[in-house]
Amino acid sequence: MSSIPKSSPAPGSDDGAFAARAALVERLARVVPRPEIEIALPQLERIAALKAAHGAVIVAHNYQIPLITAGIADFVGDSLTMARYAARSPAPVIVVCGVHFMAESVKLLCPQKTVLLPDFGAGCSLAASVSPEDIRGLRQRHPDSPVVAYVNTSAAVKAEADICCTSANAVAVARSLGRPHLIMVPDRHLADYVARMTGLEVTTSGGQCEVHVKYAGTDIEAYRRQTGAVVLAHPECPRDVQERADFVGSTGAMDDYIETRRPRRVLLLTECSMADNVMLRHPRIEFLKPCNLCGFMKAINLDNVERVLTRPGATIEIDPAIAARARRPIERMLAL
């Protein structure tokens, strides 16, 4: 999915600038209060001008706020599609509105480009839950089992893996290995989901996402009784949530489900801002939000995006030896 805002005025055209601003306001007004939009507009336009000056594009994750996804981003998607878009783009500078491992993934697929992360404190509880040493220990205990690293991991962890996966293709990746037992790191709930869907034995390092584990199956029953909503859950949610949901899938799969089925009312059990961003594309569907926010994602904001474009310096660098090894499991996944 992509979002290509037209927030910068057409060169030399006051009419073009007015039309661009009006279109941007109309798009954002679906999910952002108009006073907030009016306050943000000058900054959105400064960022658009800075992008043009640096030949930069902005890729944003689905969990970013609408002022970023609909206001300044050239592409919006999950971590892997962000990286693949960046690799296809001719732009020499990529600004990543996401967390650190996502910026590393962009750098792995765009080694010659300048990759900027607006806030280096934007980490990830799930990525931080596993280390290269953890994987080496798991390999010692299960020497015949391939290691699958979720993309929500650091480059150093990916470098220890045999293949990567996303939440969308984890089941297909597991089946492709043709082995009865595999190691999948770090998310315990995604690993459990893969084991149930494939019948394989899956060992995991036991990590979990601090946002998705806040949901509980009992919450679903209460919401469904009160609202009649269709419930969509991310596979990083605990099993009791997955078993009670109407659909379990990645953020992209959730969006595809909504696009195809067009339910009247939807409950999205994932990071809160996902609902705002899907609402921009489906304004006639009612989205309910038991709102769990990712503080790491919200570390990215318009101020530090503008700052990193004004004084580029927060560049992502990966040790070349680690990068070469980390690229292989990603390429193996993409070759499937």
Phi and psi in degrees as a GROMACS rama.xvg file:
@    title "Ramachandran Plot"
@    xaxis  label "Phi"
@    yaxis  label "Psi"
@TYPE xy
-140.745  158.239  SER-2
-139.568  114.437  SER-3
-118.165  93.2511  ILE-4
-71.5305  153.497  PRO-5
-116.051  55.3288  LYS-6
-82.7007  -15.0967  SER-7
-91.7996  141.313  SER-8
-70.0583  151.121  PRO-9
-64.5619  134.133  ALA-10
-52.9836  126.274  PRO-11
71.2664  15.1735  GLY-12
-128.614  107.007  SER-13
-64.3759  -37.7539  ASP-14
-62.9298  -40.6716  ASP-15
-63.9365  -40.131  GLY-16
-65.2893  -42.4536  ALA-17
-64.2239  -44.3853  PHE-18
-65.4817  -39.229  ALA-19
-64.5694  -43.2199  ALA-20
-65.2944  -42.0336  ARG-21
-63.5669  -41.0047  ALA-22
-65.089  -40.1222  ALA-23
-64.5948  -45.2873  LEU-24
-60.9399  -43.766  VAL-25
-62.2091  -41.2307  GLU-26
-66.127  -46.501  ARG-27
-71.3933  -28.8157  LEU-28
-63.3072  -15.4376  ALA-29
-65.7318  -27.834  ARG-30
-134.622  -7.26281  VAL-31
-121.399  132.852  VAL-32
-57.7912  140.17  PRO-33
-59.7441  -38.889  ARG-34
-59.7925  -37.573  PRO-35
-66.1098  -37.4421  GLU-36
-64.6091  -45.8739  ILE-37
-61.9336  -37.7054  GLU-38
-65.9331  -38.94  ILE-39
-80.5384  -20.7089  ALA-40
-53.859  -48.0829  LEU-41
-58.2681  -38.6055  PRO-42
-70.3571  -39.2696  GLN-43
-58.4649  -40.0536  LEU-44
-74.2343  -32.4819  GLU-45
-65.5708  -41.185  ARG-46
-64.6683  -40.0183  ILE-47
-60.5009  -40.5197  ALA-48
-67.4141  -39.1644  ALA-49
-66.0124  -39.7965  LEU-50
-57.5936  -47.1796  LYS-51
-63.458  -39.4573  ALA-52
-66.0077  -34.1734  ALA-53
-97.2851  -1.9665  HIS-54
62.5189  38.1808  GLY-55
-101.489  154.675  ALA-56
-122.734  154.003  VAL-57
-113.907  124.768  ILE-58
-108.173  137.367  VAL-59
-131.306  142.389  ALA-60
-79.4148  155.808  HIS-61
-55.8036  -21.888  ASN-62
-89.5906  2.69631  TYR-63
-78.9099  159.869  GLN-64
-71.9973  155.758  ILE-65
-57.991  -31.4564  PRO-66
-61.3637  -24.2392  LEU-67
-90.4447  -51.7792  ILE-68
-66.3033  -42.1099  THR-69
-99.6035  -15.0628  ALA-70
-93.8323  -35.4819  GLY-71
-134.673  -14.5404  ILE-72
-77.0153  144.378  ALA-73
-91.1635  -21.4397  ASP-74
-150.956  140.263  PHE-75
-128.889  130.345  VAL-76
-175.86  -163.305  GLY-77
-83.3693  179.19  ASP-78
-62.932  -39.4011  SER-79
-72.8829  -43.365  LEU-80
-66.5715  -30.2403  THR-81
-60.4441  -46.5409  MET-82
-65.6222  -39.7832  ALA-83
-69.3554  -37.6242  ARG-84
-61.7683  -45.0404  TYR-85
-60.4193  -38.7129  ALA-86
-66.582  -34.0533  ALA-87
-79.385  -24.8537  ARG-88
-69.7023  141.25  SER-89
-77.0743  -5.74286  PRO-90
-63.5347  135.663  ALA-91
-80.401  -16.0323  PRO-92
-124.893  128.896  VAL-93
-120.125  123.859  ILE-94
-100.635  124.783  VAL-95
-102.942  113.038  VAL-96
-94.3391  83.5042  CYS-97
-169.542  -158.715  GLY-98
-102.749  175.89  VAL-99
-59.3898  -44.7204  HIS-100
-64.2712  -28.5981  PHE-101
-67.9136  -41.6955  MET-102
-64.0357  -37.6337  ALA-103
-63.2055  -40.9206  GLU-104
-61.8324  -39.9525  SER-105
-61.7681  -44.5758  VAL-106
-64.1818  -36.7646  LYS-107
-61.8995  -38.1891  LEU-108
-89.5764  -11.4425  LEU-109
-131.446  61.37  CYS-110
-62.4053  -25.6489  PRO-111
-90.4791  -5.37098  GLN-112
-95.9978  157.988  LYS-113
-84.5573  120.047  THR-114
-112.001  121.891  VAL-115
-111.254  135.041  LEU-116
-115.918  119.067  LEU-117
-60.7242  -28.1652  PRO-118
-142.559  113.446  ASP-119
-71.6291  -7.35858  PHE-120
-83.6332  -1.73404  GLY-121
-79.4798  86.3633  ALA-122
-96.1595  -150.59  GLY-123
-159.832  124.644  CYS-124
-61.7  -35.3566  SER-125
-71.9103  -47.7857  LEU-126
-61.3749  -34.9726  ALA-127
-73.6087  -10.0441  ALA-128
-83.3731  -4.98098  SER-129
-137.92  143.766  VAL-130
-124.488  165.097  SER-131
-57.8124  -35.5852  PRO-132
-64.0922  -35.9151  GLU-133
-60.1536  -44.0264  ASP-134
-66.7081  -41.8311  ILE-135
-61.775  -36.0577  ARG-136
-66.1272  -41.1435  GLY-137
-64.7948  -38.2335  LEU-138
-63.6409  -38.4371  ARG-139
-63.7177  -37.1291  GLN-140
-79.1337  -25.5123  ARG-141
-133.007  70.0265  HIS-142
-64.9693  -20.0955  PRO-143
-98.7371  5.13447  ASP-144
-104.26  130.263  SER-145
-69.1754  152.849  PRO-146
-106.376  124.146  VAL-147
-107.418  120.989  VAL-148
-104.474  122.28  ALA-149
-59.3824  146.014  TYR-150
-62.3538  -19.7419  VAL-151
-78.1926  55.8855  ASN-152
-142.965  163.308  THR-153
-73.1824  164.374  SER-154
-61.1021  -36.5096  ALA-155
-64.4908  -35.302  ALA-156
-72.6081  -44.0487  VAL-157
-57.8125  -34.6555  LYS-158
-63.639  -20.0401  ALA-159
-92.4304  -5.61893  GLU-160
-95.2779  165.195  ALA-161
-90.644  -33.062  ASP-162
-157.368  152.805  ILE-163
-102.095  167.457  CYS-164
-148.786  161.794  CYS-165
-112.012  173.24  THR-166
-66.4191  -25.0502  SER-167
-76.4522  -35.3185  ALA-168
-113.683  10.852  ASN-169
-57.3189  -41.739  ALA-170
-65.719  -44.9427  VAL-171
-64.3423  -40.0236  ALA-172
-63.0409  -44.9281  VAL-173
-60.414  -43.9539  ALA-174
-67.2926  -32.3251  ARG-175
-66.3791  -21.6416  SER-176
-76.7988  -21.1459  LEU-177
63.5388  31.3183  GLY-178
-123.375  146.158  ARG-179
-74.8082  -19.1472  PRO-180
-135.867  139.037  HIS-181
-143.768  161.928  LEU-182
-105.033  128.186  ILE-183
-128.745  121.302  MET-184
-124.92  153.236  VAL-185
-103.257  -8.97434  PRO-186
-80.6265  118.365  ASP-187
-67.8712  -32.9467  ARG-188
-77.7134  -37.5615  HIS-189
-65.3716  -40.5618  LEU-190
-62.196  -41.5119  ALA-191
-63.8981  -41.5025  ASP-192
-61.2542  -44.5817  TYR-193
-63.2341  -42.2139  VAL-194
-61.1912  -41.7036  ALA-195
-69.5354  -36.5186  ARG-196
-76.3801  -24.9079  MET-197
-111.118  -20.8534  THR-198
78.5468  6.89632  GLY-199
-83.3486  159.488  LEU-200
-89.2622  125.742  GLU-201
-125.956  123.347  VAL-202
-100.633  137.622  THR-203
-131.015  162.567  THR-204
-80.8749  -10.9232  SER-205
90.2894  14.6302  GLY-206
-76.3738  169.315  GLY-207
-157.76  158.607  GLN-208
-85.0886  127.652  CYS-209
-67.0558  -17.9744  GLU-210
-82.9045  -50.9918  VAL-211
-70.3174  -27.6657  HIS-212
-75.5858  -6.29617  VAL-213
-75.5247  -16.3788  LYS-214
-82.4281  149.427  TYR-215
-134.56  149.181  ALA-216
-58.6355  -34.7712  GLY-217
-63.9035  -30.8286  THR-218
-63.0251  -38.902  ASP-219
-62.2845  -47.2642  ILE-220
-59.6506  -41.4962  GLU-221
-64.9368  -45.5482  ALA-222
-63.2124  -42.6402  TYR-223
-63.5428  -42.7771  ARG-224
-63.5415  -40.072  ARG-225
-79.6527  -29.2285  GLN-226
-121.473  -21.1669  THR-227
69.0544  21.4595  GLY-228
-76.2572  151.224  ALA-229
-79.0996  131.58  VAL-230
-105.494  121.715  VAL-231
-114.994  128.501  LEU-232
-124.195  145.753  ALA-233
-81.0453  145.038  HIS-234
-68.7066  -3.94163  PRO-235
-80.7229  -6.40997  GLU-236
-75.1701  154.979  CYS-237
-60.6836  161.253  PRO-238
-58.7496  -40.7716  ARG-239
-63.268  -28.7441  ASP-240
-71.7785  -48.1653  VAL-241
-58.9989  -41.1452  GLN-242
-70.0307  -24.4175  GLU-243
-95.0314  -12.5081  ARG-244
-74.9619  157.212  ALA-245
-79.6785  -23.8933  ASP-246
-153.349  139.408  PHE-247
-122.097  127.12  VAL-248
-174.816  172.924  GLY-249
-67.0365  172.341  SER-250
-60.0528  -40.027  THR-251
-65.9479  -40.2352  GLY-252
-66.0486  -37.4562  ALA-253
-60.14  -45.5448  MET-254
-63.3553  -40.5295  ASP-255
-64.0475  -40.7619  ASP-256
-59.9411  -46.7848  TYR-257
-64.5045  -41.1736  ILE-258
-62.5795  -39.3937  GLU-259
-80.9704  -46.5842  THR-260
-86.5155  -28.7624  ARG-261
49.1306  56.0014  ARG-262
-65.4574  155.095  PRO-263
-72.8749  -37.2696  ARG-264
-140.322  133.566  ARG-265
-130.895  139.257  VAL-266
-113.95  115.733  LEU-267
-100.084  117.482  LEU-268
-98.7789  80.8708  LEU-269
-158.22  -165.688  THR-270
-61.5486  141.062  GLU-271
-55.6157  -41.6007  CYS-272
-68.2934  -17.5957  SER-273
-55.6406  -42.0328  MET-274
-63.3594  -40.6441  ALA-275
-60.2888  -42.5268  ASP-276
-72.8646  -35.976  ASN-277
-68.9387  -34.8445  VAL-278
-61.0722  -32.4896  MET-279
-60.745  -33.7327  LEU-280
-89.343  -20.6733  ARG-281
-132.421  68.9258  HIS-282
-66.4413  -17.0646  PRO-283
-89.1919  -5.4303  ARG-284
-96.1632  137.947  ILE-285
-88.5789  124.822  GLU-286
-109.534  125.777  PHE-287
-99.4559  142.718  LEU-288
-134.458  100.542  LYS-289
-76.6932  93.0995  PRO-290
-80.9726  108.691  CYS-291
-111.211  118.708  ASN-292
-99.1922  149.172  LEU-293
-96.1007  111.699  CYS-294
-62.7252  -30.9921  GLY-295
-66.2089  -43.899  PHE-296
-62.6289  -38.9542  MET-297
-76.4811  -2.88752  LYS-298
-66.7028  -22.6721  ALA-299
-85.7066  128.011  ILE-300
-146.756  174.685  ASN-301
-61.6066  -35.0474  LEU-302
-63.1922  -47.6411  ASP-303
-78.9794  -20.835  ASN-304
-66.2651  -45.7481  VAL-305
-62.8379  -40.2907  GLU-306
-64.2734  -43.0363  ARG-307
-70.6641  -24.5338  VAL-308
-84.2246  -24.6536  LEU-309
-77.3828  -41.2901  THR-310
-129.618  73.595  ARG-311
-56.4972  126.557  PRO-312
-168.322  -25.009  GLY-313
-82.1553  63.9883  ALA-314
-89.0851  145.964  THR-315
-85.5114  124.321  ILE-316
-126.582  138.981  GLU-317
-127.164  134.18  ILE-318
-50.9913  126.462  ASP-319
-54.8657  -36.1893  PRO-320
-67.2363  -41.0343  ALA-321
-68.1978  -42.1767  ILE-322
-59.8832  -42.7021  ALA-323
-62.5093  -40.9139  ALA-324
-73.5896  -34.9506  ARG-325
-71.6037  -28.7337  ALA-326
-68.3083  -32.6766  ARG-327
-61.5025  -48.6966  ARG-328
-66.1154  -29.7048  PRO-329
-68.209  -45.7714  ILE-330
-63.3176  -35.8427  GLU-331
-64.9105  -40.1471  ARG-332
-63.9914  -45.8666  MET-333
-66.5571  -22.7259  LEU-334
-78.4218  -14.3125  ALA-335
